[in-house]
Amino acid sequence: MAYRYASNPSEAEDIAQDALLRAWRRRSTLRETARRNQWLSTIVRNEAFRQHARVRPVPTSEVEAQEGAEDAQVVATVELADLHAALRCLTQRDRQLLELRYGEDLTQSAIARHLGIPEGTVKVRLHRARDKLRREYVLQ
């Protein structure tokens, strides 16, 4: 009987389950046992109306919103792990140059003074270190 009022089998199962639960709780209100089917049909009908009157959120939008937030954190964590793995593949000199440039935010001229090498050499080495890092990162 619940299938008559439902738009899909899942909804019909919900209506039937809620109706049977309500009937069990209110079984003391059944006056004539001969009219049990009519009594139960009325409960199913009323439960179907209750089911349709409920305002329910669309479950996919809630799930997608939560998954999107989680995915961003997971992706960031994975990307960070890949970056660290790519950095470990570089030479100590390349890691030091990248650390001075991006970790300590030094300019190329400041790095040149710090390491005691020409600024042109710093530019070339930084360029090569970034290229190596990029290639290693893609492989991760």
Buried (B, 14 or more C-beta within 10 A) or exposed (E): BBEEBBEEEEBBEBBBEBBBEBBEEEEEEEEEEEEEEEBBBEBBBBBBEEBEEEEEEEEEEEEEEEEEEEEEEEEEEEEEEBBEEBBEBBEEEBBBBBEBBEEEEBEBEBBBEEBEEEBEEBBEBBEEBBEBBEEBBEEE
